[in-house]
């Protein structure tokens, strides 16, 4: 049983889906979870359901110039951080004819630029405790192509490349950095996929052609994140953990 008693862990993008599940999982294992997202009503509901010492801060993470002040406030009110999970992200269907600079920039502002800025701020000496661990929620889409998802796939590929680079820089500080790369998980994005396919039966049949292990659950991702944040993963850094239900191996065969 992994435990996080006395650990302060920041979860960015915690108002729904994987971020919410990760927050609940970590709190259940004793962590003081600090939630960050844009939608206050959802954050309040999640904090109420988690209970304990969980708290939240509302912020639009695309405003990356505000991240320094946000981290300063969090550390001043709660003390130095022991870990962070970056789960904020957007995905849009954007065929090439609609893929202009502004739309690319919007995706990268949330999925990538702010991710880097959060790491830059929390790894300042005054903001973290020794042994800090950071986990980014990437996607198997960073490794395979998806029609009309160029901006999303590119932003996740940039995230994983950054994990590999920054892990080398941060190891000298005793900080580990990894990502998880889920396939299709039962979240709002899956519901939108089902809507496009017309019904659950058709959606699941289409999904299993590539993701042959079937739909994943947010709990599956949360379990992997908890492991990577724990001392059990002390020798793992600079890597992406594939948990895609076989998607990558299917696409490579």
C-alpha positions as CSV (number, residue, x, y, z in Angstrom):
1,X,0.0,0.0,0.0
2,X,1.5,3.3,-1.1
3,X,1.2,6.1,1.4
4,X,1.7,9.8,1.1
5,X,1.3,10.9,4.8
6,X,2.7,14.4,5.3
7,X,3.2,14.9,1.5
8,X,1.9,18.0,-0.2
9,X,1.0,17.3,-3.9
10,X,-0.2,19.8,-6.4
11,X,-2.7,18.5,-9.0
12,X,-3.1,20.9,-12.0
13,X,-6.3,20.3,-14.1
14,X,-8.1,18.6,-11.2
15,X,-11.7,19.6,-11.8
16,X,-12.7,16.5,-13.8
17,X,-11.7,13.2,-15.4
18,X,-8.2,11.9,-14.7
19,X,-7.2,15.0,-12.6
20,X,-10.1,14.5,-10.3
21,X,-9.5,10.8,-9.9
22,X,-5.8,11.4,-9.2
23,X,-6.7,13.9,-6.5
24,X,-9.1,11.5,-4.8
25,X,-6.6,8.6,-5.0
26,X,-3.7,10.6,-3.5
27,X,-5.9,12.1,-0.7
28,X,-7.1,8.6,0.1
29,X,-3.5,7.6,0.6
30,X,-2.8,10.4,3.0
31,X,-1.6,13.3,0.8
32,X,-2.4,16.9,1.4
33,X,-3.8,17.5,-2.1
34,X,-3.8,21.0,-3.6
35,X,-6.2,21.2,-6.6
36,X,-5.8,23.8,-9.4
37,X,-8.3,24.3,-12.2
38,X,-10.5,26.9,-13.8
39,X,-14.0,25.8,-12.7
40,X,-14.5,26.7,-9.1
41,X,-17.8,24.9,-8.7
42,X,-16.4,21.6,-9.7
43,X,-13.2,22.1,-7.6
44,X,-15.4,22.8,-4.6
45,X,-17.4,19.6,-5.1
46,X,-14.3,17.5,-5.5
47,X,-12.7,19.0,-2.4
48,X,-15.9,18.3,-0.4
49,X,-16.0,14.7,-1.6
50,X,-12.3,14.2,-0.8
51,X,-12.5,15.8,2.6
52,X,-9.5,16.0,4.9
53,X,-6.9,18.7,4.2
54,X,-7.7,19.0,0.4
55,X,-7.9,22.6,-0.8
56,X,-8.2,24.3,-4.2
57,X,-7.2,27.4,-6.1
58,X,-9.0,28.6,-9.2
59,X,-6.7,29.6,-12.1
60,X,-6.7,29.6,-15.9
61,X,-3.6,27.7,-16.6
62,X,-3.3,29.2,-20.1
63,X,-2.3,32.5,-18.4
64,X,1.1,31.1,-17.8
65,X,2.5,34.5,-16.8
66,X,0.3,34.2,-13.6
67,X,1.8,30.9,-12.6
68,X,4.7,32.3,-10.6
69,X,2.4,34.2,-8.3
70,X,0.1,31.2,-8.0
71,X,2.9,29.0,-6.8
72,X,4.3,31.6,-4.5
73,X,0.8,31.9,-2.9
74,X,0.4,28.1,-2.6
75,X,3.8,27.6,-1.0
76,X,3.4,30.5,1.4
77,X,0.1,29.1,2.6
78,X,0.9,25.4,2.7
79,X,4.7,25.0,2.7
80,X,7.0,23.5,0.2
81,X,5.7,20.9,-2.3
82,X,6.6,17.2,-2.5
83,X,5.1,16.5,-5.9
84,X,3.0,17.7,-8.8
85,X,0.7,16.1,-11.4
86,X,0.0,18.1,-14.5
87,X,-3.3,16.9,-15.9
88,X,-4.6,20.1,-17.6
89,X,-5.2,19.8,-21.4
90,X,-7.5,20.3,-24.3
91,X,-8.2,18.4,-27.5
92,X,-10.0,19.7,-30.5
93,X,-10.9,18.1,-33.8
94,X,-9.0,20.3,-36.2
95,X,-8.5,19.1,-39.8
96,X,-5.6,20.8,-41.7
97,X,-7.8,23.4,-43.3
98,X,-8.7,24.8,-39.9
99,X,-5.3,24.4,-38.3
100,X,-4.2,28.0,-38.2
101,X,-1.6,29.6,-35.9
102,X,-4.1,30.8,-33.3
103,X,-5.7,27.3,-32.8
104,X,-2.3,25.7,-32.6
105,X,-1.2,28.3,-30.0
106,X,-4.3,27.8,-27.9
107,X,-3.6,24.0,-27.6
108,X,0.1,24.5,-26.8
109,X,-0.6,27.3,-24.3
110,X,-2.5,24.8,-22.1
111,X,-1.0,21.4,-23.0
112,X,2.6,22.5,-23.1
113,X,3.7,26.1,-22.3
114,X,2.0,26.1,-18.9
115,X,3.3,22.6,-18.2
116,X,6.8,23.9,-18.6
117,X,6.2,27.0,-16.6
118,X,4.7,25.1,-13.7
119,X,7.8,22.9,-13.6
120,X,10.1,25.9,-13.8
121,X,8.3,27.5,-10.8
122,X,7.9,24.6,-8.5
123,X,11.5,23.5,-8.9
124,X,12.9,26.7,-7.5
125,X,14.7,25.8,-4.3
126,X,12.3,27.8,-2.1
127,X,9.3,25.9,-3.5
128,X,10.0,22.1,-3.1
129,X,11.2,19.5,-0.6
130,X,14.0,17.1,-1.3
131,X,12.8,14.0,-3.2
132,X,10.1,15.8,-5.2
133,X,8.4,13.8,-8.0
134,X,6.5,15.2,-11.0
135,X,4.2,13.3,-13.2
136,X,2.7,14.6,-16.5
137,X,-0.5,13.2,-18.1
138,X,0.5,12.7,-21.7
139,X,-1.1,10.4,-24.2
140,X,-0.4,7.5,-26.5
141,X,-1.2,10.1,-29.1
142,X,2.3,11.5,-28.6
143,X,3.5,8.3,-30.3
144,X,0.9,7.6,-33.0
145,X,-0.9,9.9,-35.4
146,X,-4.6,10.6,-35.3
147,X,-6.6,12.3,-38.1
148,X,-7.6,15.9,-37.3
149,X,-5.7,15.8,-34.0
150,X,-2.4,17.3,-35.1
151,X,-2.3,20.0,-32.5
152,X,-3.1,17.7,-29.6
153,X,-0.6,14.9,-30.8
154,X,2.1,17.5,-31.3
155,X,1.6,19.1,-27.9
156,X,1.8,15.7,-26.1
157,X,4.9,14.8,-28.1
158,X,6.4,18.1,-27.0
159,X,5.5,17.2,-23.4
160,X,7.2,13.8,-23.5
161,X,10.3,15.3,-25.2
162,X,10.5,17.9,-22.4
163,X,10.1,15.1,-19.8
164,X,13.2,13.4,-21.2
165,X,15.2,16.6,-21.3
166,X,14.2,18.2,-18.0
167,X,14.6,14.9,-16.1
168,X,18.3,15.1,-16.8
169,X,18.5,18.7,-15.5
170,X,16.4,18.0,-12.5
171,X,18.0,14.8,-11.3
172,X,20.9,16.8,-9.8
173,X,18.4,18.5,-7.6
174,X,17.0,15.1,-6.5
175,X,13.8,15.6,-8.6
176,X,12.3,12.9,-10.7
177,X,10.1,13.6,-13.7
178,X,8.0,11.2,-15.7
179,X,4.8,11.0,-17.8
180,X,2.0,8.5,-18.3
181,X,0.7,7.9,-21.8
182,X,-2.9,6.6,-21.6
183,X,-5.0,5.4,-24.5
184,X,-8.8,6.0,-24.5
185,X,-10.0,6.4,-21.0
186,X,-13.7,6.7,-19.9
187,X,-13.9,10.5,-19.6
188,X,-15.7,13.3,-21.3
189,X,-13.5,12.7,-24.4
190,X,-14.7,9.1,-24.6
191,X,-18.3,10.3,-24.3
192,X,-17.7,12.6,-27.3
193,X,-16.2,9.7,-29.2
194,X,-19.3,7.6,-28.5
195,X,-21.5,10.5,-29.7
196,X,-19.5,10.7,-33.0
197,X,-19.9,6.9,-33.5
198,X,-23.6,7.0,-32.7
199,X,-23.8,4.4,-29.9
200,X,-21.7,2.6,-27.3
201,X,-21.6,-0.7,-29.3
202,X,-20.3,0.9,-32.5
203,X,-17.8,3.0,-30.5
204,X,-16.4,0.1,-28.5
205,X,-16.1,-2.1,-31.7
206,X,-14.2,0.7,-33.4
207,X,-12.0,1.2,-30.3
208,X,-11.1,-2.4,-30.0
209,X,-9.7,-2.5,-33.5
210,X,-6.7,-0.6,-32.1
211,X,-7.1,-0.6,-28.3
212,X,-7.7,-4.3,-28.0
213,X,-7.8,-4.4,-24.2
214,X,-10.8,-2.1,-24.3
215,X,-11.7,1.2,-22.6
216,X,-9.6,2.2,-19.6
217,X,-10.8,3.8,-16.4
218,X,-9.6,6.9,-14.7
219,X,-8.7,4.7,-11.7
220,X,-6.2,2.9,-13.9
221,X,-4.3,6.1,-14.6
222,X,-4.5,7.3,-11.0
223,X,-2.9,4.0,-9.8
224,X,0.0,4.5,-12.2
225,X,0.4,8.2,-11.2
226,X,0.4,7.2,-7.5
227,X,3.2,4.7,-8.2
228,X,5.3,7.2,-10.1
229,X,4.9,9.7,-7.3
230,X,6.0,7.2,-4.6
231,X,9.3,6.1,-3.3
232,X,8.6,2.7,-4.9
233,X,9.5,4.4,-8.2
234,X,12.7,6.1,-6.9
235,X,14.8,4.7,-9.8
236,X,12.4,5.8,-12.6
237,X,12.9,9.2,-14.2
238,X,12.8,10.7,-17.7
239,X,10.4,8.1,-19.1
240,X,6.8,7.7,-20.4
241,X,4.7,4.9,-19.0
242,X,2.4,3.5,-21.7
243,X,-1.0,2.4,-20.4
244,X,-2.9,2.3,-23.7
245,X,-4.7,-1.0,-23.7
246,X,-2.4,-2.2,-26.5
247,X,-2.9,0.7,-28.9
248,X,0.7,1.4,-29.6
249,X,1.7,-2.3,-30.1
250,X,-1.4,-2.8,-32.3
251,X,-0.5,0.2,-34.5
252,X,3.1,-1.0,-34.8
253,X,2.2,-4.5,-35.9
